[in-house]
Amino acid sequence: MERDGRRQSKGGEGRPEAGLRGRRAAGRGREAGRAGAARVRGLAGPSEGTRASAGMGPAARLAALLAVLALRAGDPTGAAARGDTFSALTSVARALAPERRLLGLLRRYLRGEEARLRDLTRFYDKVLSLHEDSATPVSNPLLAFTLIKRLQSDWRNVVHSLEASENIRALKDGYEKVEQDLPAFEDLEGAARALMRLQDVYMLNVKGLARGVFQRVTGSAVTDLYSPRRLFSLTADDCFQVGKVAYDMGDYYHAIPWLEEAVSLFRGSYGEWKTEDEASLEDALDHLAFAYFQAGNVSCALSLSREFLLYSPDNKRMSRNVLKYEKLLAESPTRVVSEAVIQRPNVPHLQTRDTYEGLCQTLGSQPTHYQIPSLYCSYETNSSPYLLLQPIRKEVIHLEPYVVLYHDFVNDLEAQKIRGLAEPWVSVPKACQGLLFVSSHAWSSGM
């Protein structure tokens, strides 16, 4: 199918670019779209799945990290991955500082605009009061003079006032000073991939994630995995960005559920404009339709394309897509009822993925431990006199690879102190995708 005049060499079909509103991101270094055949890239290594512990307390994070280190003890690339873990956590924490600076800039801008609007309201009320009696300017020469003056100069000064441009200029200047400390688009892509890895490792439900809850849905059973102190839901644009990152990688297994959630949220708020959004309902429908087509579900692609035309009936490219989808279904009627099974992208270099994810999905609770005598809990002193009065509580949670969890051996304050001592030595991370390389950014490579 085509999109905005661009065509794809694969089968003569074109891949969607970012939508009209999404193209605003081009000025910030974001590609509007990626042409060419779909390129399936492997997901990052299992060490990055530990981002799930970011919402826990420091002690819980450290305990989870130790479990990962034990899991990857025999992995020659483990050192690089572990460096990524610490570096990404630190970088995300540091991201709060520039945003606080931006909040301060926006607060000053809003105060300036509020003062400007109050002054405009004063001028409006003054002129409106004079128009309550239309004969007044004719009978009063003073009012006649002020009428002429307003029309000759006052309105020109109001309309061409530089105050609004000075306010926005100050905001832009402040943003440019902070911009060098802000994440790049590659960091946003990495953060989106981290969400998808979290989704896979813990079998999280996308609709739940969009609402801010971490739930695993298996059949009719719903399991709450994590309850954040403050519920924070994702917007339609947030879901679209995650889905588009997967879409650009040719990963329709992840792209489709995220884009479906984006479409659902955009439908609910259609007609509303949010300044910070880049995408729209049309963008989400466009990408989702083509994702379904690439996944082999032509019927869904046709339905979504027709819905797109309800909002943008003059789009010739989408009209041609609809005709092609209809032709494909007419040539193969079985496509209407058959739905392709979308396979999760394979990660060749990650041989222990299933074991790793199975371990994470137990959430530290092993209901069948009593059936496996080799999995046990014990108090350990390690022949140390310091541990005689307060032994360490040890739990063997996996045999191969051998993973042991030590409970409550360090409190939150101590864990925070350890992180504080280690933080000055954090360096640019090395990420592993089968080969070692120095990452150009530290925001996402460990997520």
N, C-alpha and C positions, 0 to 999 in steps of 0.2 A: 504494500500500500504506500501511498505517497504522503508526504507531509511538507507543506509550505514550499512546494516546488523542488524539494530535494529528493533524490532517488537513491535507492540502495542497490548495489550490484547483485546482492544475493536474491536471485529469483525476480529481479526487477522490482523489488518492493523497497519502500523508503522507511526509515525509522523516524519516529517523532522527535522533533526538537523541543526545547522549552517553549511554552506558550508566549503570547504577545506580552503579557505582564511579566512573565519569567525572564524576558530578554533584558529587563532592567539590570539583572545581575551581571550582564556582560561588562559593564563599566567597573565592576568590582573584581574582575579577573575570572569570572565564571564562564565556562563554555555554554553557549546557548543550546547546543545539541551535539551529538556525536554521530557522524555518518560512518558508513562502512558496515561490514558484516558484524553481527553480534559477537562480541569477544567475551568468552567466559573466563573469568579470572578466579583463581582459587581464593577461598576465604583465608583469613589470617590464622595463625597457629593457636593451639588450645590455651596457651598462657594468657591470651587476650580475653578469654572467657571469664577471667576472674574479675572483670569489671562489675560483675553482679554483686560483689561485696562492697561496692563503693557507698551504698546507702547504710551499711552497718556501722557499728561503733568501731573505734580504732582497734580494740582487742579482737573483735570478730574478724576484721579485715586481715589482721596479722595471722590469726589462726587459719583463715582460708588460704592465705598466701603460703603458709608452711605446708599445707596439704598439697598445694600445687607443686611446690618445690620437691616434695617427696615423690609425687607422681612422675615428675620429669627428671628424676635423678640420673637416669641413663641416657638422657637426650643430649647430644653434643651441642645442640643449638640452644639449650636451656638458659645458659648465661645471658645471651642476648635478649631472650624473651623476658627474663626476670628484670633486666635493666629497663625494658620497655614498661613493665608494670609500674615500677616506682616513678619513672619519669612522667608517664601519662597522668598518674594520680596528682603529682606535684603541679603539672602544667594546668590541669583543670582547676585546681585550687587557686592558682595564680591568675586564672582568667577572671576571677571575681573583681580584682583590683581595677583593671581597665573599665569594666562595666560600671563600677561605682563612679569612676570619673565621668563616664558618659551620662550617668544619671544626674550628676551635678550640673553638667552642661545643659541637659534638657530642662532641668529645673529652672536654671537662669533664663533659658529661652522662653519657657512658659510664663515666667513672671514678667518678662519684657512684653510678650504678646498680650498678656492680661491687661497690663497698663495701657498698651496701645489701643486695645479694644474698648477699654473704659473711656478713653478719650474720644474715640469714634462714636461711642454710644452717647456721650455728652453732646457732641456736635449734632447727631441725628435728632436727639430729643429737643434741642434748642430750635432747629429749623422746623421740626414737625409742629412745635407749639405755635410758631408764627403762621403756619398754614391753617390753623384751626379757624381763623377768620380771614377769608380770601380777600376781603375788601380793605383790610388794615393797611397793606403797603401803599395802596392808592391814596388813602386819606392822610397818611402820616409820612411827611417827606423824609424823616429820619429812617423809617423802615424801608422806604423806597430806595434810599441810598444803600442801606446794608444789603438789600436784595441784589442790587446791581453789583456790589462788591463781592458778595458770595459767589454769584455766577461768573464774575470775571476772574477772581483769584482764589477765594476760599476753597471752592470745589476742586480747582486744579491742584492746590496744595495737598488736599486730602487724598485725591486719587494718585498723585505722583509722590506721595510721602516716601522717604527713604527709610523710615523707621522699621518697616517690615523686612526689607532687604538687609538692613544692618543687623537685625536680630538673627535672621537665618544665616547670615555671613559669619557671625560670631559662633553659631552652632557648628557650621561646617569647618571653620578654622580649628575649633577645639577638637572636632572629630579627626581631622587630618593629623593632629599632634599625637592622638592616641592610636591611630590606625596601624602604626608599625608594630604595636603590641597585640593586635587582634589576630585571631586564627585565620588562616587562608582557607580557600574552598576545599583543598585537599584534607584539611582538618575536619571540615564538616562531613566530607565523604567518609573519613575514618570513624567519626562518631556514629554515623548512620550504620556503618558495617558493624560497629560494636553492639548496637541495639539488635541487629539481626543475629549476631552470635549469641547474645544473651537470650534471644527468643528461641534459638535452637537448643542451647545447652540445657535450659530449664523448661523447654516445651511450653513457652508462654503464649497466651492467647493475644493476638494483635488487637482485638477490640478492647480487651481488658487493659492492655498497655496504653491505648489511646485515651482511656478514661483515667489512667494513673494508677491502676491496680495491677499487681503482679499475680496472675492466676494461671494455673494449668487446667485446661479443660480436656478431659478424656471421656468421650461419650456424654453421659448425663452428669458425670461427677465433676465438680468444680473445687479445686484446691487452692486456697490462698497461700502463696509462698512467702510473701513479704508485704508488710504493712508500713508504708512510710508515715512519718509523723504528720506530714502535710500532703494532702491529696493534690496532685498536679496533673491536669489532663493536657493532651496534645491537641493542637489546632489542626484544621484540615490542611493547612499549608505545611505544618510539621510532618504530618503523615505522607503528604505528597513528596516532600524532599527525601524521606527515607526510601519510599518506593521508587523514586527516580534514580537514586544511587544504584539500587539493585537492577533497575531497568537498563541503565547505561552499561552495566557489567554483563548484560544478557542473562541475569539471574531472575527468571520469571517466577520461580518458586517463592521467592521473598517479595518480589515486586507486586505481584497480583494482590495478596491480602492487604498490603499497605496502601496500594492505590485504591482498592475497594473501600477501605475505611476513609480515605481522603474524599472520594466521590460521595460517600454517605454524609460526611460532615459538611461538605460544600453544598450539597442539596438542601440541608437543613438551614443553611445561612445564606442561600442564594439571594443576591441583590444587596447584601451588605458589603461594604468596602473597608478593609483594614489596611492602614498605611504600610504596615510592616510585611504584608503578604507579597509573595512573588507570583504565586500560581492562582489559578481560577478553576471553577468547575469544568470549563471547557478543556483546560490543560489536563486535568485529571482524567476526564473521559477519553481524551485523545490517547494518552499514554496507556491507559488501562485497556482500551479497545485493541491497540496494536500488540500489547503484551499477551492478551488472550489469543490473538491471531498467531503470534509466534509460538505460543504454547500448544497450538492445534485446535483451539476452541473457536471455530469460525462463527458459530451461532451467537455466542456472547459478544464477539467482536462486532458483529452486525447490529445487535441490539443496542450496544453502547454508541456505535457510530450514528445510528438513527437518533438516539437521544441528543447527541452532540448537535445534530442539524436542527433540532428544535430551538436551541439557543443561538446557533450561528447558521441560519439557512442559506446564506450566500457563500459558504465555504465550498469552493469547487473541488478542492482536493479531497475533502471528506465525502462529497457526493460521489466522486469516482471510486473511492474506497468502498462505499456502500454497494455500488454496482458490481464491483469485483467480488465482494463477499457473497452477494446474491448469486453470482455466476458460479462460484465455487460450491455453494450449497446445492444449486440446481444440478451441477455435474455429479455431485456425490451426496445424495439425500441422507445417507447414514451419518453425515457430520452433524445433522440437526440433533440427533439423540445421543451420539457418542461424545464423550468428553475425555480429552487426553489427560493422562495422569502425569502431573508435573513432578519430575524428579528433583530432589535436592541436589545442588551442585556438589560434585565430588571433589575432595581435597586429597590428591594422590600422596603428598608428602606427610599426611597426618594419619599414621597407622593406628594410633590409639584413640581416635576420636570417639568411637562408640563406647569404649571403656570409660573414657574421661567423662563423657556426658552422662552415662549411666550412674557414675559415682556422684556427680553433681546433683542429679535428679533425686537422689535419696535424701538430700537436705540434712545430712548428718544423722538421720534416723534409719536404723536398719531393723525393720520388723522381723526379719528372719534370722537374726543373730543367734537366737537360741537353738536354731537348727544347724548352725555351723560352729562346732566347738572351737575351731581355730580363730574365730572372731570373738574377742573377749574384751572386758574392761578390767583394769587392775590399778592398784596404787604402786607407784614406783619411787624408790629412794635412790637407786643407782649407787648404793653403798656410800652415800654422801651424808655426813652428820647434819648438814643444813636442811635435809629433806626428811629427817626422822619424825619431826613434829608435824610437818605439813607435807606429806607425800604428793607427788604429781599424779593427777588422774589421767590415766592413759587408756585410749580406746583404739583398738585395731579395727579399722573400717574396710580395709581391702588388703588382699594378700598379694596379688600380682597385677599391676605393680603394688609394692608394699607401701601402704599409706597408714600412718598413725596420727590420731588427733589427740593433742594434749589439751585438756580442758582447764580454763581459768588459771593458766600459769603466769599470766601478766594482766594487769588491769588496764583500763582505758588510759589513765594518766601516764602510766609507764610506757605504753605503746606509743602515745603521742610524743613522749620524750625521745624515744628511739628514732621515730621518724624525723623529729627536729634535728637530731644529731646527724642523721644520714643525709638530709636534704642538701647541705652545701656541696656534697660530692656527686650529686645527680648530674649526668652529662647527656649529650645528645644521644638518643637511643639508637640501637641497632635492631632492625626488624628482620625477621627470618621468613623467607618464602622459598625455602629450599637452598637459598644462598644468603650470605651475610652482606648487608649493605648499610651504609649510614643513612638514616632517615633525615629528610630535610625539615621535619616537623616533629614535635614531641607531644602533640595533643592527642593523637589517635592511635599511634602505632602500638601502644600497650593496652588499648581498650578492647 
